[in-house]
Amino acid sequence: LFKAGLQEGMLGEEVKNLNNFLHIYFDGLVNPEIPLPPSKDIFDKETAEKLKLFQKRHRLKESGILDNDSLLKINNVTCITMPGYSAKARVR
């Protein structure tokens, strides 16, 4: 869906996917049957700030750049599932 190295000023589908992930992570989905709102395909200041907050919550370097450590943490997040994104189910 996206790769490491995304940063402010970049454009494209991978940035759009990152924005979708950050939207779901921070705002959640009340009903997964309702489609996501249109997502930006630009990595702007808002994207960088949300990514920094994600990094802070997971005790990562707060760079606002999607580095390898942040990407690995995103891939290990188990509390959400996005279209085309397979997350492990948490069993209690």
mmCIF file of the C-alpha atoms, coordinates in Angstrom:
data_MODEL
# 
_entry.id   MODEL 
# 
loop_
_atom_site.group_PDB 
_atom_site.id 
_atom_site.type_symbol 
_atom_site.label_atom_id 
_atom_site.label_alt_id 
_atom_site.label_comp_id 
_atom_site.label_asym_id 
_atom_site.label_entity_id 
_atom_site.label_seq_id 
_atom_site.pdbx_PDB_ins_code 
_atom_site.Cartn_x 
_atom_site.Cartn_y 
_atom_site.Cartn_z 
_atom_site.occupancy 
_atom_site.B_iso_or_equiv 
_atom_site.pdbx_formal_charge 
_atom_site.auth_seq_id 
_atom_site.auth_comp_id 
_atom_site.auth_asym_id 
_atom_site.auth_atom_id 
_atom_site.pdbx_PDB_model_num 
ATOM 1  C CA . LEU A 1 1  ? 0.000   0.000   0.000  1.00 0.00 ? 1  LEU A CA 1 
ATOM 2  C CA . PHE A 1 2  ? 2.858   2.376   0.761  1.00 0.00 ? 2  PHE A CA 1 
ATOM 3  C CA . LYS A 1 3  ? 6.598   2.218   1.310  1.00 0.00 ? 3  LYS A CA 1 
ATOM 4  C CA . ALA A 1 4  ? 9.168   3.822   3.576  1.00 0.00 ? 4  ALA A CA 1 
ATOM 5  C CA . GLY A 1 5  ? 10.515  7.202   2.554  1.00 0.00 ? 5  GLY A CA 1 
ATOM 6  C CA . LEU A 1 6  ? 7.243   9.101   2.184  1.00 0.00 ? 6  LEU A CA 1 
ATOM 7  C CA . GLN A 1 7  ? 7.571   12.677  3.413  1.00 0.00 ? 7  GLN A CA 1 
ATOM 8  C CA . GLU A 1 8  ? 6.088   16.136  3.223  1.00 0.00 ? 8  GLU A CA 1 
ATOM 9  C CA . GLY A 1 9  ? 5.646   17.433  -0.310 1.00 0.00 ? 9  GLY A CA 1 
ATOM 10 C CA . MET A 1 10 ? 5.247   14.021  -1.929 1.00 0.00 ? 10 MET A CA 1 
ATOM 11 C CA . LEU A 1 11 ? 2.190   13.127  -4.029 1.00 0.00 ? 11 LEU A CA 1 
ATOM 12 C CA . GLY A 1 12 ? 0.539   9.946   -5.224 1.00 0.00 ? 12 GLY A CA 1 
ATOM 13 C CA . GLU A 1 13 ? -1.422  6.821   -4.459 1.00 0.00 ? 13 GLU A CA 1 
ATOM 14 C CA . GLU A 1 14 ? 0.932   5.668   -1.683 1.00 0.00 ? 14 GLU A CA 1 
ATOM 15 C CA . VAL A 1 15 ? 0.454   8.999   0.108  1.00 0.00 ? 15 VAL A CA 1 
ATOM 16 C CA . LYS A 1 16 ? -3.306  8.622   -0.305 1.00 0.00 ? 16 LYS A CA 1 
ATOM 17 C CA . ASN A 1 17 ? -3.092  5.153   1.272  1.00 0.00 ? 17 ASN A CA 1 
ATOM 18 C CA . LEU A 1 18 ? -1.040  6.520   4.177  1.00 0.00 ? 18 LEU A CA 1 
ATOM 19 C CA . ASN A 1 19 ? -3.608  9.274   4.733  1.00 0.00 ? 19 ASN A CA 1 
ATOM 20 C CA . ASN A 1 20 ? -6.357  6.618   4.735  1.00 0.00 ? 20 ASN A CA 1 
ATOM 21 C CA . PHE A 1 21 ? -4.433  4.587   7.325  1.00 0.00 ? 21 PHE A CA 1 
ATOM 22 C CA . LEU A 1 22 ? -3.880  7.631   9.551  1.00 0.00 ? 22 LEU A CA 1 
ATOM 23 C CA . HIS A 1 23 ? -7.553  8.583   9.254  1.00 0.00 ? 23 HIS A CA 1 
ATOM 24 C CA . ILE A 1 24 ? -8.675  5.131   10.318 1.00 0.00 ? 24 ILE A CA 1 
ATOM 25 C CA . TYR A 1 25 ? -6.055  4.892   13.068 1.00 0.00 ? 25 TYR A CA 1 
ATOM 26 C CA . PHE A 1 26 ? -6.959  8.211   14.684 1.00 0.00 ? 26 PHE A CA 1 
ATOM 27 C CA . ASP A 1 27 ? -10.642 8.604   13.833 1.00 0.00 ? 27 ASP A CA 1 
ATOM 28 C CA . GLY A 1 28 ? -11.673 4.955   13.630 1.00 0.00 ? 28 GLY A CA 1 
ATOM 29 C CA . LEU A 1 29 ? -14.522 3.490   11.663 1.00 0.00 ? 29 LEU A CA 1 
ATOM 30 C CA . VAL A 1 30 ? -17.915 3.418   13.298 1.00 0.00 ? 30 VAL A CA 1 
ATOM 31 C CA . ASN A 1 31 ? -19.266 1.201   10.536 1.00 0.00 ? 31 ASN A CA 1 
ATOM 32 C CA . PRO A 1 32 ? -16.788 -0.556  8.224  1.00 0.00 ? 32 PRO A CA 1 
ATOM 33 C CA . GLU A 1 33 ? -19.556 -0.792  5.595  1.00 0.00 ? 33 GLU A CA 1 
ATOM 34 C CA . ILE A 1 34 ? -19.407 2.994   5.152  1.00 0.00 ? 34 ILE A CA 1 
ATOM 35 C CA . PRO A 1 35 ? -16.686 3.929   2.668  1.00 0.00 ? 35 PRO A CA 1 
ATOM 36 C CA . LEU A 1 36 ? -13.790 6.143   3.681  1.00 0.00 ? 36 LEU A CA 1 
ATOM 37 C CA . PRO A 1 37 ? -14.107 9.830   2.909  1.00 0.00 ? 37 PRO A CA 1 
ATOM 38 C CA . PRO A 1 38 ? -12.048 10.983  -0.056 1.00 0.00 ? 38 PRO A CA 1 
ATOM 39 C CA . SER A 1 39 ? -8.396  11.006  0.925  1.00 0.00 ? 39 SER A CA 1 
ATOM 40 C CA . LYS A 1 40 ? -5.703  13.474  -0.049 1.00 0.00 ? 40 LYS A CA 1 
ATOM 41 C CA . ASP A 1 41 ? -2.925  12.289  -2.295 1.00 0.00 ? 41 ASP A CA 1 
ATOM 42 C CA . ILE A 1 42 ? -0.534  14.931  -0.957 1.00 0.00 ? 42 ILE A CA 1 
ATOM 43 C CA . PHE A 1 43 ? 1.741   14.545  2.049  1.00 0.00 ? 43 PHE A CA 1 
ATOM 44 C CA . ASP A 1 44 ? 1.111   17.894  3.709  1.00 0.00 ? 44 ASP A CA 1 
ATOM 45 C CA . LYS A 1 45 ? 1.714   19.365  7.183  1.00 0.00 ? 45 LYS A CA 1 
ATOM 46 C CA . GLU A 1 46 ? -1.433  17.648  8.506  1.00 0.00 ? 46 GLU A CA 1 
ATOM 47 C CA . THR A 1 47 ? -0.141  14.257  7.328  1.00 0.00 ? 47 THR A CA 1 
ATOM 48 C CA . ALA A 1 48 ? 3.265   14.931  8.891  1.00 0.00 ? 48 ALA A CA 1 
ATOM 49 C CA . GLU A 1 49 ? 1.669   15.938  12.215 1.00 0.00 ? 49 GLU A CA 1 
ATOM 50 C CA . LYS A 1 50 ? -0.559  12.836  12.314 1.00 0.00 ? 50 LYS A CA 1 
ATOM 51 C CA . LEU A 1 51 ? 2.434   10.649  11.484 1.00 0.00 ? 51 LEU A CA 1 
ATOM 52 C CA . LYS A 1 52 ? 4.475   12.327  14.247 1.00 0.00 ? 52 LYS A CA 1 
ATOM 53 C CA . LEU A 1 53 ? 1.668   11.597  16.703 1.00 0.00 ? 53 LEU A CA 1 
ATOM 54 C CA . PHE A 1 54 ? 1.560   7.966   15.551 1.00 0.00 ? 54 PHE A CA 1 
ATOM 55 C CA . GLN A 1 55 ? 5.338   7.789   15.989 1.00 0.00 ? 55 GLN A CA 1 
ATOM 56 C CA . LYS A 1 56 ? 5.108   9.317   19.467 1.00 0.00 ? 56 LYS A CA 1 
ATOM 57 C CA . ARG A 1 57 ? 2.389   6.872   20.558 1.00 0.00 ? 57 ARG A CA 1 
ATOM 58 C CA . HIS A 1 58 ? 4.612   3.988   19.487 1.00 0.00 ? 58 HIS A CA 1 
ATOM 59 C CA . ARG A 1 59 ? 7.830   5.433   20.951 1.00 0.00 ? 59 ARG A CA 1 
ATOM 60 C CA . LEU A 1 60 ? 9.443   5.939   17.561 1.00 0.00 ? 60 LEU A CA 1 
ATOM 61 C CA . LYS A 1 61 ? 11.563  8.829   16.329 1.00 0.00 ? 61 LYS A CA 1 
ATOM 62 C CA . GLU A 1 62 ? 9.089   11.689  15.765 1.00 0.00 ? 62 GLU A CA 1 
ATOM 63 C CA . SER A 1 63 ? 10.317  12.745  12.327 1.00 0.00 ? 63 SER A CA 1 
ATOM 64 C CA . GLY A 1 64 ? 7.058   13.038  10.393 1.00 0.00 ? 64 GLY A CA 1 
ATOM 65 C CA . ILE A 1 65 ? 8.737   10.920  7.702  1.00 0.00 ? 65 ILE A CA 1 
ATOM 66 C CA . LEU A 1 66 ? 7.564   7.376   7.054  1.00 0.00 ? 66 LEU A CA 1 
ATOM 67 C CA . ASP A 1 67 ? 10.816  5.641   7.953  1.00 0.00 ? 67 ASP A CA 1 
ATOM 68 C CA . ASN A 1 68 ? 11.393  1.880   8.164  1.00 0.00 ? 68 ASN A CA 1 
ATOM 69 C CA . ASP A 1 69 ? 10.614  1.667   11.891 1.00 0.00 ? 69 ASP A CA 1 
ATOM 70 C CA . SER A 1 70 ? 7.320   3.511   11.428 1.00 0.00 ? 70 SER A CA 1 
ATOM 71 C CA . LEU A 1 71 ? 6.392   1.315   8.474  1.00 0.00 ? 71 LEU A CA 1 
ATOM 72 C CA . LEU A 1 72 ? 7.117   -1.828  10.484 1.00 0.00 ? 72 LEU A CA 1 
ATOM 73 C CA . LYS A 1 73 ? 4.928   -0.554  13.327 1.00 0.00 ? 73 LYS A CA 1 
ATOM 74 C CA . ILE A 1 74 ? 2.104   0.282   10.923 1.00 0.00 ? 74 ILE A CA 1 
ATOM 75 C CA . ASN A 1 75 ? 2.340   -3.234  9.522  1.00 0.00 ? 75 ASN A CA 1 
ATOM 76 C CA . ASN A 1 76 ? 2.050   -4.635  13.058 1.00 0.00 ? 76 ASN A CA 1 
ATOM 77 C CA . VAL A 1 77 ? -0.934  -2.570  14.154 1.00 0.00 ? 77 VAL A CA 1 
ATOM 78 C CA . THR A 1 78 ? -3.652  -5.090  14.900 1.00 0.00 ? 78 THR A CA 1 
ATOM 79 C CA . CYS A 1 79 ? -6.583  -2.901  15.833 1.00 0.00 ? 79 CYS A CA 1 
ATOM 80 C CA . ILE A 1 80 ? -7.769  -2.020  12.296 1.00 0.00 ? 80 ILE A CA 1 
ATOM 81 C CA . THR A 1 81 ? -8.323  -3.453  8.873  1.00 0.00 ? 81 THR A CA 1 
ATOM 82 C CA . MET A 1 82 ? -8.371  -1.321  5.750  1.00 0.00 ? 82 MET A CA 1 
ATOM 83 C CA . PRO A 1 83 ? -9.378  -2.337  2.240  1.00 0.00 ? 83 PRO A CA 1 
ATOM 84 C CA . GLY A 1 84 ? -6.444  -4.251  0.793  1.00 0.00 ? 84 GLY A CA 1 
ATOM 85 C CA . TYR A 1 85 ? -4.702  -4.288  4.195  1.00 0.00 ? 85 TYR A CA 1 
ATOM 86 C CA . SER A 1 86 ? -4.575  -7.507  6.138  1.00 0.00 ? 86 SER A CA 1 
ATOM 87 C CA . ALA A 1 87 ? -4.150  -7.111  9.878  1.00 0.00 ? 87 ALA A CA 1 
ATOM 88 C CA . LYS A 1 88 ? -3.817  -10.004 12.330 1.00 0.00 ? 88 LYS A CA 1 
ATOM 89 C CA . ALA A 1 89 ? -6.871  -10.555 14.474 1.00 0.00 ? 89 ALA A CA 1 
ATOM 90 C CA . ARG A 1 90 ? -6.305  -10.072 18.185 1.00 0.00 ? 90 ARG A CA 1 
ATOM 91 C CA . VAL A 1 91 ? -7.469  -13.074 20.153 1.00 0.00 ? 91 VAL A CA 1 
ATOM 92 C CA . ARG A 1 92 ? -8.260  -12.674 23.846 1.00 0.00 ? 92 ARG A CA 1 
# 
